[in-house]
């Protein structure tokens, strides 16, 4: 078992940003390019939200939801996410789940319940972690922190396209309204609000392709002189 001291020496790249800024896709490609592990922290909140719905737990009760988070039976395997043995890879991307995830993410007990689980992903050869507080709260010592942003309309169009490709009906106007509401809730919450971490590099992906954004991140890592970075 890796010691806390050894774990703190494992390199981490954090990629934080608002909903549909592209951070998950970028994080996945950066992790693949470096041969590192990846943490999709938003998936843990979505899984907690889905489990809360499925178990009929009162989502207005922070401690009850925290108990759900504490006991999540989750397996991540080759791009597939299993919750209590059920493939929920696409299910957790439904807007109703995302909306509830944003709500319960404001609960202190829930965030505390998931903190240790998130930090446990930090193992060799390295970790790329995406979310909203990866650089500020979960991995404040990360040597490279990215704050990935994009204008709201661009993000709403991306999310609409993603949902359509999965066969999920989506309305652009409704998505945009929901996105703006989530942005405000994420920025204004008392615990771990959505802000750029100290020392983070802000990248605006509004007019960038995924490949261009990934290359920017890899270039920043390579510029730190790490031998595992791209040449």
C-alpha positions in Angstrom: 0.0 0.0 0.0 1.4 3.4 -1.0 2.3 5.6 1.9 0.9 9.2 2.2 4.4 10.6 1.6 5.0 8.5 -1.5 1.5 9.3 -2.8 2.1 13.0 -2.5 5.1 12.6 -4.9 2.9 11.1 -7.6 2.4 13.8 -10.3 -1.1 15.2 -10.9 -2.5 17.5 -13.5 -5.8 19.0 -12.5 -8.4 20.2 -15.0 -11.2 22.2 -13.5 -14.0 24.1 -15.2 -17.7 24.6 -15.6 -20.2 22.1 -17.1 -19.5 21.0 -20.7 -16.3 23.0 -20.9 -14.7 19.9 -22.4 -12.6 19.0 -19.3 -13.6 15.4 -19.2 -12.7 14.7 -22.8 -9.5 16.7 -22.6 -8.5 15.0 -19.3 -9.1 11.5 -20.8 -6.9 12.3 -23.9 -4.2 13.9 -21.8 -4.1 10.8 -19.5 -3.9 8.5 -22.5 -1.1 10.5 -24.0 0.9 10.3 -20.8 -0.1 6.8 -19.9 -1.5 8.0 -16.6 -4.7 7.3 -14.6 -7.7 9.5 -14.8 -10.2 10.7 -12.3 -13.6 11.9 -13.5 -14.7 13.5 -10.2 -18.0 14.6 -11.6 -18.9 11.0 -12.3 -18.7 10.3 -8.5 -21.2 13.1 -7.8 -23.5 11.9 -10.7 -23.3 8.4 -9.3 -24.2 9.6 -5.9 -27.1 11.5 -7.4 -28.3 8.4 -9.4 -28.0 6.1 -6.4 -30.0 8.7 -4.3 -32.7 8.6 -6.9 -32.7 4.8 -7.3 -32.8 4.2 -3.5 -35.5 6.8 -2.9 -33.3 8.8 -0.5 -34.4 12.3 0.4 -32.2 14.5 -1.7 -32.9 17.4 0.6 -31.2 15.7 3.5 -27.4 16.2 3.3 -26.5 13.4 5.7 -28.7 10.9 4.1 -27.1 11.7 0.7 -23.6 11.5 2.3 -24.4 8.0 3.5 -25.2 7.0 -0.1 -21.9 8.5 -1.2 -20.0 6.7 1.5 -21.4 3.4 0.5 -21.3 3.7 -3.3 -20.6 0.3 -5.0 -18.8 1.5 -8.0 -16.5 -0.1 -10.5 -14.7 1.9 -13.3 -13.5 -0.4 -16.1 -12.3 0.4 -19.6 -14.7 3.3 -20.0 -17.6 1.5 -18.4 -19.1 2.6 -15.1 -20.9 0.0 -13.0 -23.1 0.9 -10.1 -24.1 -2.0 -7.9 -23.3 -4.2 -11.0 -25.5 -2.1 -13.4 -23.9 -0.4 -16.4 -24.8 3.3 -15.8 -22.2 4.8 -18.1 -24.8 6.6 -20.2 -27.5 6.9 -17.5 -25.4 9.2 -15.3 -25.2 11.7 -18.2 -28.9 12.3 -18.2 -29.7 16.0 -17.4 -31.9 15.1 -14.4 -29.0 13.3 -12.8 -26.6 16.1 -13.6 -29.0 18.7 -12.1 -29.3 16.7 -8.9 -25.5 16.1 -8.8 -25.0 19.9 -8.9 -27.4 20.3 -6.0 -25.9 17.7 -3.8 -22.4 18.9 -4.5 -23.2 21.9 -2.3 -23.6 19.5 0.7 -20.5 19.5 3.0 -21.1 15.9 4.3 -21.3 14.7 0.7 -18.1 16.4 -0.3 -16.3 15.0 2.7 -17.6 11.5 2.0 -16.1 11.6 -1.5 -12.8 13.3 -0.7 -10.8 10.3 0.4 -12.2 8.2 -2.5 -11.0 10.9 -5.0 -7.5 11.2 -3.4 -7.1 7.4 -3.6 -7.0 7.6 -7.4 -3.5 9.3 -7.0 -1.1 6.5 -8.0 1.8 5.9 -10.2 2.8 6.8 -12.9 0.5 9.8 -12.5 -3.1 11.2 -12.5 -5.1 13.6 -14.5 -8.1 14.7 -12.5 -11.0 16.7 -13.8 -13.8 18.4 -11.9 -14.6 21.7 -10.2 -12.3 21.7 -7.1 -9.5 19.3 -8.1 -6.9 22.1 -8.0 -8.3 24.0 -5.1 -9.4 21.3 -2.6 -8.6 17.7 -3.7 -5.1 18.1 -5.1 -3.9 21.6 -4.1 -0.2 20.5 -4.5 -0.7 19.5 -8.1 2.3 20.7 -10.2 0.1 21.7 -13.1 -3.4 23.1 -12.7 -5.7 24.0 -15.6 -8.9 26.1 -15.5 -10.8 25.2 -18.7 -13.5 27.6 -19.7 -15.8 28.3 -22.7 -18.7 30.6 -23.3 -22.1 29.3 -22.2 -23.6 29.0 -25.6 -20.7 27.0 -26.9 -20.9 24.6 -24.0 -24.7 24.2 -24.4 -24.2 23.3 -28.1 -21.6 20.8 -27.1 -23.8 19.2 -24.5 -26.7 19.1 -26.9 -24.6 17.3 -29.5 -23.3 14.8 -26.9 -26.8 14.0 -25.8 -28.1 13.6 -29.3 -25.3 11.3 -30.2 -26.3 9.1 -27.2 -29.9 9.1 -28.5 -31.1 11.4 -25.7 -33.5 14.2 -26.7 -32.2 17.6 -25.8 -33.4 21.2 -26.2 -30.7 23.8 -26.7 -32.6 26.6 -25.0 -33.4 24.5 -21.9 -29.8 23.2 -21.8 -28.5 26.8 -21.9 -30.8 27.9 -19.1 -29.9 24.9 -17.0 -26.2 25.4 -17.6 -26.3 29.1 -16.5 -28.2 28.1 -13.4 -25.6 25.4 -12.6 -22.7 27.8 -13.3 -24.2 30.2 -10.7 -24.8 27.5 -8.2 -21.2 26.2 -8.6 -19.6 29.6 -8.3 -21.7 30.8 -5.4 -21.7 27.7 -3.1 -20.0 28.2 0.2 -18.0 25.0 0.0 -15.4 24.5 -2.7 -16.9 27.0 -5.2 -15.9 26.9 -8.8 -12.8 29.2 -9.1 -9.4 29.0 -10.7 -6.9 27.5 -8.2 -3.9 29.7 -7.3 -1.3 29.3 -10.0 -3.8 27.7 -12.4 -3.4 28.3 -16.2 -6.7 29.4 -17.7 -7.5 28.0 -21.2 -10.6 29.2 -23.1 -11.7 26.4 -25.4 -14.6 28.2 -27.0 -12.8 28.4 -30.4 -10.4 25.5 -29.9 -10.8 21.9 -31.1 -10.3 19.1 -28.6 -7.0 18.3 -30.1 -5.8 21.9 -29.9 -6.8 22.0 -26.2 -5.1 18.7 -25.4 -1.9 19.9 -27.1 -2.0 23.1 -25.0 -2.2 21.0 -21.8 0.5 18.6 -22.9 2.7 21.5 -24.0 2.4 23.1 -20.5 3.3 19.8 -18.9 6.2 19.2 -21.2 7.4 22.8 -20.4 7.8 21.8 -16.8 10.6 19.5 -17.8 8.9 16.2 -16.8 10.4 13.2 -18.7 7.0 11.6 -19.1 5.7 14.7 -21.0 5.5 14.8 -24.9 8.7 15.7 -26.8 
